[in-house]
Amino acid sequence: MEDCVFCKIIDGRIPSKKLYEDEDIFAFHDIHPVAPVHFMVIPKVHIPSLAEVDSSHQMLLGKMLALASKLAIGQGCGDGWRTIINTGRVGRQEVYHLHMHVIGGNEVLPRMIKR
């Protein structure tokens, strides 16, 4: 999509601090990190949100999760990390290109949702 910020990052029209790239996936450091380790894993194909995935995306989603684990451990998060996929307006999705936040590097991450 021409106006998608993540598509522009994939294409190199917007600079990023790339962690990984292959034919299917792009991973880069978040520009506003909330923890010492905070990066994004995104598919190169434009999928607006997790709500738009179907069975044809199973391999891609699995590849994204496996990569997130490998990169998190490589970034020093061997004791754990958090993966977050915000979906839609209520889920607080800000960029409508499927993306996974990987967050860690703190001894204990705060609770995400207060009870």
Secondary structure, DSSP 8 states (H G I E B T S, - for coil): -TT-HHHHHHHTSS---EEEE-SSEEEEE-SS-SSSEEEEEEESS----GGG--GGGHHHHHHHHHHHHHHHHHTT-TT-EEEE---TTTTT--SSS--EEEEE-SSS---SS--
